[in-house]
Amino acid sequence: MTLKLYLKDVLVVTITHITTFDTFEKSSRIALTPAAEKFKPVFSNLTDEKSLTSGAPLPFDESFLDEWFLVDENCARKEIGGPGIYE
């Protein structure tokens, strides 16, 4: 199975070799597109527990938390929350 991760209409990541651990956590191989570079602060912030609980302002535009979609091989879209991607 291959999934594609979009922010609005921008392809950010292609996801392959998906293994589900539970409802919220998955392991996979990801290929970042060139467009992903500007979203790296989003990914790292959403995987850093200290950042999430510090109460500090977000180090990126808050609009980057909304309108993320996964698109499967059948072109079905599913909206998700801001993704945390571990590099």
C-alpha positions in Angstrom: 0.0 0.0 0.0 1.1 3.5 -0.8 -0.3 6.7 0.7 0.4 10.3 -0.2 0.3 13.1 2.3 -0.9 16.4 1.2 -1.3 19.8 2.9 -4.3 21.2 0.9 -3.2 20.5 -2.7 0.6 20.3 -2.1 2.1 16.8 -2.1 4.5 16.7 0.9 5.3 13.0 1.5 4.9 9.6 -0.2 4.4 6.8 2.4 5.2 3.1 1.8 5.8 -0.1 3.8 3.1 0.9 6.4 2.9 -1.1 9.6 0.2 -0.3 12.1 1.0 -0.4 15.8 -2.3 1.0 17.0 -5.0 3.4 15.9 -2.8 6.5 16.1 0.7 5.3 15.5 2.2 3.8 12.3 5.7 2.9 11.1 6.5 3.4 7.5 9.1 4.5 5.0 8.6 8.1 3.8 9.9 10.0 0.9 9.8 13.8 1.4 9.1 15.9 -1.6 11.0 19.2 -2.1 7.9 20.9 -0.8 8.3 19.2 2.6 11.3 21.3 3.5 9.2 24.2 4.8 7.1 21.8 6.9 10.0 20.3 8.9 9.4 22.6 11.9 5.8 21.3 12.0 6.9 17.7 11.9 9.6 18.1 14.6 7.4 20.2 16.9 4.6 17.6 16.7 7.0 14.8 17.8 8.7 16.7 20.6 6.8 16.3 23.9 8.6 19.2 25.5 7.5 21.6 22.7 3.9 20.3 22.8 3.6 20.9 26.6 5.7 24.0 27.1 3.0 26.5 26.2 5.5 28.3 24.0 4.3 29.8 20.7 4.4 27.5 17.7 7.6 27.9 15.6 5.5 27.9 12.4 2.3 29.3 11.0 -0.7 27.8 12.9 -2.5 27.3 9.6 0.0 24.4 9.0 -1.9 22.3 11.5 -5.1 22.1 9.4 -6.1 20.6 6.0 -3.7 17.6 5.9 -5.0 14.7 3.9 -3.9 11.1 3.2 -4.7 9.9 -0.3 -4.7 6.1 -1.0 -4.1 4.2 -4.2 -7.8 4.5 -5.0 -7.7 8.3 -4.7 -9.8 8.2 -1.5 -9.0 11.2 0.7 -9.0 11.2 4.5 -8.4 14.3 6.5 -6.0 14.0 9.4 -4.5 16.2 12.1 -1.1 17.7 11.7 1.3 14.9 11.2 4.3 14.1 13.4 7.1 12.7 11.3 10.2 11.3 12.9 13.2 11.5 10.7 
